[in-house]
Amino acid sequence: MEKEKVISAIKQRTKEGRIPCAVCFKIAEEYNISKKELGELLNELGIKVIQCQLGLFK
């Protein structure tokens, strides 16, 4: 995983410290990383997932 590129993509798509779940799925697919890895990066960056496709995060 090219961590810095993934972090840059996350930051570009984050608004007010939040990012939609669907966008997270797209980033994971674009950079060929697992959703778990992406979630760990979001936690490190203090970014919250919104509009969860599973209804878990609001």
PyMOL commands that set and color helices and strands:
alter all, ss='L'
color gray80, all
select helices_A, chain A and resi 3-13+21-30+35-45
alter helices_A, ss='H'
color red, helices_A
select strands_A, chain A and resi 18-20+48-50
alter strands_A, ss='S'
color yellow, strands_A
deselect
rebuild
show_as cartoon
